[in-house]
Amino acid sequence: MRREWPELKATSYPETAGYRHEAWHLYGPDHAKQRLRRADGTKTLRWESRNARGEWVPGLLGTREIDLPLYREDEVRMAAAAGEPVVLCESESSCDALHGVYATTWAGGAGSPPVETLTRVLEGADVVILPDHDAAGLACLDRLVAALPHARVLFGEPGEDAKDLYDRVGLGRFLEQLASAPTAEPRGGREDVRSYAG
């Protein structure tokens, strides 16, 4: 079925012309990332922040992405305190798709995980890293494992992210795979990985 998208006539943000709002992702009380998408599937992201008067304005107002809290950090802290597993994946859309599972990510991409924040928030938690199963995701995994040596790792099939794996196997099987995910082992630059979730 083909989607018909009405043409956008005007926008307050010229850089987002032709895009439609898809989701807001809150990073603490003062920062929000908006995900927008075109009908052809291409996406763009933009930040808004709360200024000193409490108004939401474009941009991060001088805050660096690496200094932002984790996505859903308060929920993750509660889950960790209760001994629940926490999935660490690479995107907010994956976190949002994992219904029935505590999941988090960080504000930047695979090339810039905030190691200090991840260590501080997730130290001692039952963390299952679910990287995007591509070259960038596997390179990021090495950095995450170095920061969180107690974490376990679960892989989807090559090319899959956390959302893809969850959609393919469903909640019940996904929870089984989380429970049996092995402890992380640094790959040491090798391209091979452990067997992935089937």
VENPE-V244469 format. One record per residue. RES is the residue in one small letter. PSI is psi in whole degrees, -180 to 180 (* if undefined). OMEGA is omega in degrees with one decimal (none if undefined). D_FIRST is the distance of its C-alpha to the first C-alpha in Angstrom with 2 decimals. Layout:
res: {RES:RES}
psi: {PSI:PSI}
omega: {OMEGA:OMEGA}
d_first: {D_FIRST:D_FIRST}
//
This chain:
res: {m:r:r:e:w:p:e:l:k:a:t:s:y:p:e:t:a:g:y:r:h:e:a:w:h:l:y:g:p:d:h:a:k:q:r:l:r:r:a:d:g:t:k:t:l:r:w:e:s:r:n:a:r:g:e:w:v:p:g:l:l:g:t:r:e:i:d:l:p:l:y:r:e:d:e:v:r:m:a:a:a:a:g:e:p:v:v:l:c:e:s:e:s:s:c:d:a:l:h:g:v:y:a:t:t:w:a:g:g:a:g:s:p:p:v:e:t:l:t:r:v:l:e:g:a:d:v:v:i:l:p:d:h:d:a:a:g:l:a:c:l:d:r:l:v:a:a:l:p:h:a:r:v:l:f:g:e:p:g:e:d:a:k:d:l:y:d:r:v:g:l:g:r:f:l:e:q:l:a:s:a:p:t:a:e:p:r:g:g:r:e:d:v:r:s:y:a:g}
psi: {128:132:136:118:121:147:136:128:-37:158:150:-19:96:-31:-14:14:134:-6:154:145:135:-44:155:142:115:135:90:-172:-11:1:139:136:129:130:128:151:145:167:-27:1:-16:147:163:160:147:148:148:150:155:125:-176:-24:2:8:144:124:159:147:179:0:42:-10:135:147:-38:-20:-3:156:169:158:129:37:-40:-43:-41:-41:-41:-43:-44:-42:-30:-1:14:146:146:123:129:113:-175:-1:152:-36:-36:-45:-46:-29:-19:69:133:8:138:128:151:167:-171:170:-32:-169:-167:-25:-5:55:136:86:-44:-43:-44:-43:-45:-45:-36:-2:127:-11:159:88:133:112:128:86:158:133:70:179:-45:-40:-39:-35:-40:-39:-42:-40:-38:-42:-38:-36:-31:70:-18:-9:158:165:137:133:142:-173:160:132:-12:150:-175:-43:-43:-46:-47:-45:-36:-40:-18:166:-48:-51:-35:-44:-37:-43:-37:-45:-30:7:135:159:143:145:127:138:-15:33:-5:152:-14:154:166:166:142:166:132:*}
omega: {-177.4:177.9:173.4:-179.1:176.9:179.2:176.5:-176.5:-177.7:178.0:176.7:-177.5:-174.9:-178.3:179.7:179.0:179.9:179.4:174.6:177.5:175.8:-178.3:168.7:176.7:-176.5:174.0:-174.4:-175.4:-169.7:-178.1:179.8:176.6:177.1:175.1:179.1:-176.9:173.3:179.5:-179.7:177.1:178.5:-176.8:172.1:-178.0:173.6:-178.8:166.5:-179.8:177.3:-179.7:-175.6:178.6:179.7:-179.6:175.9:-177.8:-178.8:173.1:-179.0:176.3:175.6:177.0:177.0:178.1:-176.5:-179.3:178.9:173.7:173.8:174.9:-178.4:-174.2:-179.7:177.8:-177.9:178.6:177.6:179.3:-179.9:-179.9:-179.6:179.8:179.1:175.9:178.1:178.3:175.7:-178.8:-168.0:-177.5:176.0:-179.3:175.3:177.9:-177.9:-177.2:-174.8:-179.8:179.3:-177.0:172.0:-177.0:178.5:175.3:179.5:-171.4:-177.5:-179.2:-177.3:-177.8:-174.4:177.0:-179.1:-170.7:-178.2:179.7:179.3:179.8:-178.1:-174.4:-170.5:178.9:-179.9:178.7:174.5:-174.4:171.6:178.7:177.9:-175.8:166.5:-175.4:175.8:-175.0:-179.3:-179.8:-179.9:175.2:177.2:-179.8:179.6:179.0:180.0:179.5:177.7:-179.7:-175.2:-174.5:178.4:-174.3:172.1:-175.8:174.7:178.5:164.8:175.3:178.5:-179.5:-177.9:166.6:-176.9:179.7:-179.8:179.8:-179.7:179.4:-176.2:-172.7:-179.0:-173.3:-175.7:179.9:178.7:178.6:176.1:-179.7:175.5:-176.5:-176.1:-179.3:-178.0:174.9:-177.4:172.5:179.9:-178.9:177.9:177.6:179.6:-179.5:-178.8:179.0:177.3:179.9:-176.5:-175.5:-179.5:none}
d_first: {0.00:3.80:6.56:9.60:12.74:16.03:18.71:21.34:24.69:27.13:27.64:30.80:29.99:29.50:28.52:25.29:24.22:20.51:19.82:18.68:20.58:19.20:22.42:26.21:28.38:32.02:34.88:37.85:38.68:38.87:35.99:32.20:29.53:26.39:23.22:20.97:17.79:16.20:12.57:13.36:14.53:18.21:20.32:23.78:26.30:29.09:32.03:33.82:37.22:39.60:42.70:46.27:45.75:42.74:40.28:36.96:37.07:35.15:36.18:38.13:41.49:43.30:42.05:40.98:37.84:40.17:42.19:39.38:39.23:36.71:33.39:34.15:37.71:39.31:37.12:37.84:41.56:41.53:39.69:42.17:45.10:43.89:43.52:39.76:37.88:36.13:33.29:33.60:30.44:29.45:26.95:26.50:22.81:24.11:26.85:24.56:22.40:25.56:25.99:29.47:30.83:32.96:31.61:32.65:32.36:34.11:33.38:33.55:31.82:32.87:35.76:37.43:37.72:40.44:42.77:45.41:43.06:41.35:44.81:46.16:43.35:42.51:45.97:46.86:43.37:41.59:39.06:36.41:35.05:31.52:31.11:28.14:28.86:29.31:32.44:32.40:31.80:34.62:36.95:36.26:36.94:40.46:41.20:39.86:41.95:45.01:44.56:43.73:45.70:45.44:41.62:39.73:36.78:33.56:31.26:27.74:27.00:27.35:24.66:23.81:24.64:25.60:22.14:20.86:23.91:23.62:19.98:21.06:24.31:24.05:26.79:29.56:29.51:29.05:32.19:34.06:33.31:34.44:37.64:38.47:37.57:40.67:42.75:41.83:43.87:43.92:42.56:45.26:43.11:42.13:38.62:38.58:37.28:37.82:35.69:32.28:30.68:29.26}
//
